[in-house]
Amino acid sequence: MPSLAQAAKFVLPLALAAAAAPMIAQMPMEAPGKMDPKGVTAGTYAADPSHSLIGWQVNHLGFNPYFGLFGDVSGTLIIDPANLAAAKVTATIPVSKIVTVNPELTAHLLRAPAAGAKPDFFGPAPADATFVSTSVVPAPDGISATINGNLTLNGVTKPVSISARFFGAGTNVMNRAVTIGFVGFTTIKRSDFGMNFIVPLVSDEVPLNITIAFEKK
């Protein structure tokens, strides 16, 4: 006969599935987020860290692009659809949680330097990166904008412009939060932020792909 622990491995998932079934049955059959700017309501929003990411990419020795992620992004958005140019955005990016699929590379990005030397990249206890907008320039299409601001990374602050695009708005069926989402793109030079290690063998220019969801407070 199976032990109690072995039986629990089968019974517990079935019980959880049964408990979730009524909630799943009530969910709509289509995504609640719509790419309709009319769904955006004025107010203050907070980033949803569980669903906000920044992807980075470097050219690896001219052979291929290599990707990684910053996750757990937090921040705020103040927006009024009637006055998009007055929108304000902030973001905090925990550099210490950088992700690659290679543990040795991740360790190198956060490696302590030799005595008297600078880290090759971020070092073992990097401060969170931050972005604070200084202006928002809406595009004529009503769904795109250029977000200008200051990025502080690795102890250095530089101006950065993000090409942003509205992605969707609606009410999240999981937590009932009024949610709006955006994607964005920019390119930075890592040497501007004190990371010159093997430039240009590994590219200086680093494209950043941003996906962020904001929940109304």
C-alpha positions as CSV (number, residue, x, y, z in Angstrom):
1,M,0.0,0.0,0.0
2,P,1.2,3.5,-0.7
3,S,2.4,5.6,2.3
4,L,0.5,8.6,3.5
5,A,3.1,10.9,1.9
6,Q,2.8,9.1,-1.4
7,A,-0.9,9.3,-1.3
8,A,-0.8,13.0,-0.6
9,K,1.2,13.6,-3.8
10,F,-1.8,12.4,-5.8
11,V,-4.7,13.6,-3.6
12,L,-3.4,17.2,-2.9
13,P,-3.2,18.3,-6.6
14,L,-6.7,16.9,-7.2
15,A,-8.1,18.8,-4.2
16,L,-6.4,22.0,-5.4
17,A,-7.8,21.5,-8.9
18,A,-11.3,20.9,-7.5
19,A,-11.1,24.0,-5.4
20,A,-10.0,26.2,-8.3
21,A,-12.6,24.8,-10.7
22,P,-15.4,27.3,-9.7
23,M,-13.1,30.3,-10.1
24,I,-11.8,29.0,-13.5
25,A,-15.4,28.4,-14.6
26,Q,-16.3,32.1,-13.9
27,M,-13.3,33.5,-15.9
28,P,-14.1,35.1,-19.2
29,M,-13.1,33.2,-22.4
30,E,-11.2,36.2,-23.7
31,A,-8.3,38.3,-22.3
32,P,-9.6,41.2,-20.3
33,G,-6.8,43.5,-21.5
34,K,-7.7,45.4,-24.7
35,M,-5.5,47.6,-26.9
36,D,-8.0,50.4,-26.6
37,P,-6.7,53.7,-25.1
38,K,-10.3,54.5,-24.1
39,G,-9.8,51.8,-21.4
40,V,-7.2,53.9,-19.6
41,T,-8.5,55.9,-16.6
42,A,-6.7,58.7,-14.9
43,G,-5.0,58.0,-11.6
44,T,-1.9,56.7,-9.9
45,Y,-0.7,53.2,-10.7
46,A,1.9,50.9,-9.1
47,A,4.0,48.5,-11.2
48,D,3.2,44.8,-10.8
49,P,6.6,43.3,-10.0
50,S,5.5,39.8,-10.8
51,H,4.7,40.7,-14.4
52,S,7.2,43.4,-15.2
53,L,10.5,42.6,-16.9
54,I,13.5,44.3,-18.7
55,G,15.3,42.1,-21.2
56,W,18.9,43.0,-22.1
57,Q,21.0,41.8,-25.0
58,V,24.7,41.9,-26.0
59,N,26.6,40.9,-29.1
60,H,28.7,37.9,-27.9
61,L,32.0,38.1,-29.7
62,G,30.3,38.7,-33.0
63,F,28.9,35.2,-33.0
64,N,25.4,35.7,-31.7
65,P,23.2,37.8,-29.5
66,Y,23.0,36.8,-25.8
67,F,20.0,37.6,-23.7
68,G,19.3,38.1,-20.0
69,L,16.7,39.6,-17.7
70,F,16.1,42.1,-14.9
71,G,12.9,41.2,-13.1
72,D,10.9,42.2,-10.0
73,V,10.6,45.7,-11.4
74,S,8.6,48.1,-9.2
75,G,7.6,51.7,-9.8
76,T,4.8,54.2,-10.3
77,L,2.8,55.8,-13.1
78,I,0.7,58.9,-12.8
79,I,-1.4,59.3,-15.9
80,D,-4.4,61.3,-17.3
81,P,-5.5,60.3,-20.8
82,A,-6.7,63.9,-21.3
83,N,-3.1,65.2,-20.7
84,L,-0.6,62.5,-21.6
85,A,2.3,64.9,-21.7
86,A,1.9,65.4,-17.9
87,A,2.4,61.7,-17.2
88,K,5.2,60.8,-14.8
89,V,6.9,57.4,-14.5
90,T,9.4,56.0,-12.0
91,A,10.9,52.5,-11.9
92,T,13.2,50.6,-9.6
93,I,15.2,47.6,-11.0
94,P,16.9,45.3,-8.6
95,V,20.2,44.6,-10.3
96,S,21.2,42.0,-7.8
97,K,18.4,39.8,-9.2
98,I,19.8,39.8,-12.7
99,V,19.0,36.5,-14.5
100,T,20.9,34.5,-17.1
101,V,20.6,30.8,-18.0
102,N,24.3,30.3,-17.0
103,P,25.1,30.3,-13.3
104,E,28.8,31.1,-14.0
105,L,27.9,34.1,-16.1
106,T,25.4,35.3,-13.5
107,A,28.1,35.0,-10.8
108,H,30.6,36.9,-13.1
109,L,28.1,39.8,-13.4
110,L,28.0,40.0,-9.6
111,R,31.6,39.0,-8.8
112,A,33.6,40.9,-6.3
113,P,36.7,42.5,-7.9
114,A,40.3,41.7,-7.1
115,A,41.9,43.9,-4.4
116,G,42.2,47.4,-5.7
117,A,40.3,46.8,-8.9
118,K,36.9,47.7,-10.2
119,P,34.3,45.0,-10.8
120,D,34.0,43.8,-14.4
121,F,30.3,44.5,-14.3
122,F,28.1,45.2,-11.3
123,G,30.0,43.7,-8.3
124,P,28.6,41.6,-5.4
125,A,26.2,44.1,-3.9
126,P,24.9,46.4,-6.6
127,A,22.4,49.2,-5.8
128,D,19.0,49.0,-7.4
129,A,18.9,50.9,-10.7
130,T,16.3,53.6,-11.0
131,F,14.6,55.5,-13.8
132,V,12.8,58.8,-13.2
133,S,11.0,60.5,-16.1
134,T,11.6,64.1,-16.9
135,S,9.1,64.5,-19.8
136,V,6.7,62.5,-21.9
137,V,6.1,63.3,-25.6
138,P,3.0,61.6,-26.9
139,A,3.0,60.5,-30.6
140,P,0.1,61.4,-33.0
141,D,-1.1,57.8,-33.1
142,G,-2.4,58.1,-29.5
143,I,-0.8,54.9,-28.3
144,S,2.9,55.7,-28.5
145,A,5.2,58.1,-26.7
146,T,8.8,59.0,-26.0
147,I,9.6,58.9,-22.3
148,N,12.7,61.0,-21.4
149,G,14.3,60.6,-18.1
150,N,17.3,59.8,-16.0
151,L,18.6,56.3,-15.5
152,T,20.9,55.6,-12.5
153,L,22.8,52.4,-12.9
154,N,26.0,51.2,-11.3
155,G,26.3,54.6,-9.5
156,V,26.1,56.6,-12.6
157,T,23.2,58.8,-13.8
158,K,22.6,59.4,-17.5
159,P,19.7,60.7,-19.6
160,V,17.8,58.0,-21.5
161,S,14.9,58.1,-23.9
162,I,12.4,55.2,-24.1
163,S,10.2,54.5,-27.0
164,A,7.0,53.3,-25.3
165,R,3.8,51.9,-26.6
166,F,0.5,51.2,-24.9
167,F,-0.3,47.5,-25.0
168,G,-3.6,46.9,-23.1
169,A,-6.0,48.0,-20.4
170,G,-8.7,46.4,-18.4
171,T,-9.6,44.7,-15.1
172,N,-7.4,41.8,-14.1
173,V,-9.7,38.8,-13.6
174,M,-7.3,37.3,-11.0
175,N,-7.2,40.2,-8.5
176,R,-9.8,42.7,-9.9
177,A,-7.2,45.4,-10.2
178,V,-7.6,48.0,-13.0
179,T,-4.5,47.4,-15.0
180,I,-2.7,49.0,-17.9
181,G,0.4,47.6,-19.7
182,F,3.1,49.0,-21.9
183,V,6.1,47.9,-23.8
184,G,9.2,50.0,-24.4
185,F,12.6,50.0,-26.0
186,T,15.8,51.8,-25.5
187,T,19.6,51.3,-26.0
188,I,22.3,52.2,-23.6
189,K,26.0,52.0,-23.6
190,R,27.4,50.0,-20.7
191,S,30.6,51.9,-20.8
192,D,28.6,55.0,-19.9
193,F,27.8,53.3,-16.6
194,G,31.4,52.2,-15.8
195,M,31.3,48.7,-17.4
196,N,34.1,48.6,-19.9
197,F,35.0,44.9,-19.6
198,I,36.1,43.5,-23.0
199,V,34.5,46.2,-25.0
200,P,34.1,45.8,-28.0
201,L,34.5,42.0,-28.0
202,V,31.2,42.0,-26.1
203,S,29.2,44.9,-27.4
204,D,29.1,48.3,-25.7
205,E,25.6,49.0,-26.9
206,V,22.9,47.1,-24.9
207,P,19.3,47.1,-26.2
208,L,16.7,47.0,-23.4
209,N,13.3,45.6,-24.0
210,I,10.7,46.6,-21.4
211,T,7.4,45.1,-20.5
212,I,5.6,46.5,-17.6
213,A,2.1,46.2,-16.0
214,F,0.7,48.9,-13.7
215,E,-2.2,48.4,-11.3
216,K,-4.4,51.3,-10.2
217,K,-4.2,52.3,-6.5
